[in-house]
Structure formats: structure tokens, C-alpha cells
Amino acid sequence: MRLVVAVIQPPKLSAVRKALELIGVTRMTVCDAHGYARQRGQPELYRGNEYRTTLLRKVVLEIVVNEDFLDRTLETLRQVARTGPEGTIGDGKVFVLPVAEAIDIASAGRGPEAVN
């Protein structure tokens, strides 16, 4: 089992969720986040005054998948979360972590069965 943590742009959330559903990944946690990286923020205008926003809004997806879904999930995220054919700075990152154990609270299922 693996935990896939994907940091993506908010406008891509709907498309990513639909694409993951098409490949059979139907369970995930979605969190709002703010981040700072190579984008270095962006200028904003508020009541006629310009200021620089350094923390940009992002969406974090946490998805636990069994090994047989890992490659499909990563490829789908890479294709759908990218903006434009070449991608741009700020499209996001994907991290993959091992999961030692999973337990379904309702059914008491453990391991890969708890993730299905």
C-alpha cells in the first residue's frame, strides 16, 4: 500500500477527481493549503494598492492505493494536473510514501482490504 500526496492547483481538482474515478480510484482526502515555492507569489490589487502575495492557494490530495493502482494513479495525476502540454511552474508535486498498515474502522478490515 502507498500513500500518494498530490499538491495541485485548485482549478484542476474537479478534472483530477473525475479522471481518478475513471481508473477506479474513488477514495481520497482533499485539503486546502497555501504554499510557497518557485512561483514566488504573485501581485494582487486591494483597494487600489498593489501588494505581493507570497503564499499561493493549493489543494492537497491524500490517496491511499494498493500497489496495483499506484502506476495508474501517478500517470493520471501527471497528465490531468498539468497545465498545457509542457506544464508550468506551480502545477504541483506528487509524493509517494509507504503505508505500514490500514484499518477500516467500520468493517475492521486490515491491510489492502481496508483500502478497497
N, C-alpha and C positions, 0 to 999 in steps of 0.2 A: 504494500500500500504506500501511496505517496501523497503528500500534501502539496498542491500546486497553489502558489500565491502569485496572482497576477495583478499588477498595478497598471491600470489602463486609463484612458481619457473618458470622462463621463459620457460624452455623446456616443461612444462606442458600446456602452453597456447593453442596450437593447439588442443590437446586432450580434454581439458576442453571446448573450444568453440564448438567443434563438438558434445560433449555429451550434452551440454546445448541446442544446436539446436535440437537434437533428442527429447527432452522433451518439446519443444515449446518455449524456451527462446531464442529469436533471436536478442534482442537489448541489447547492453552493451557498456560501455566506457572502453577502455583499456589504461592504463598509465604505462610508465616505472617509476620505483622507485628504490631507494637504501635504504637499511635498515641495522640495527644493532640490534641483539638480542642475543639469547643463542648460536648461531653459533660462535660468537666471531671472525668472519673474517676467512681468510684463507691465507696461504703463497703463494706468487707469485714470479716469477722469471723474471727479466727485465735486459737484457744485462749482464747476469751472476751474478747479485746482487739479493739477496733474500730480500723481504720486505713483510710486513703483510698488507693485505687489510682488513680494518675493516667494510667498507660499502659494502654490497653484493647486487648485482642486483636482483630485484624482479619485478613482474608485478602486478599491481593493477587493478582489475576488479570492475567496479561500475555497478550494475544491479538493476533496479527498477522493482519489480514484484508485482502483485496483491496477496492478501492473499492465494488464491487457488493454486498459483505456488510456494509459499515460501518453504514448506517442500521438494518438489521435487528438487528445486534448491539447497537447502542446502545439501541434501543427494548426489546429483550428484557431487557437489563440493568436498564433503568429500571423496567420492570414487575415483574420477578421479584425483584429485590434489595430492593425497597421493603417496609417492614413496615406493614401496614394500608393502607387506601385513601388516606390523606393522606400517609403516610410520617412518619418521626420523625427527630429529630436523632440522628445516629450511623448512619444507614442506609448512608452511604458516599459516595464520589465516583467519577466516571469522567473520565479524561483521555485525549485523543486526540492522538497525535504522528505526524508524518510519518516514514516509513521510507525511507531513501535506497536501500538495497539489501538483498536477501535471497538467501542461497545455501544450497541443500540439500546438505549435506556428502555424503550417500550417493550421490545421483544427479548432483551437480554442476549441477543446475538453478539458474537465476538468475531474479531478479525475481518476478513474480506466479506463475510456475510453481513456484517453490520454496515458496510459501505454501500451495498447494492440497494 
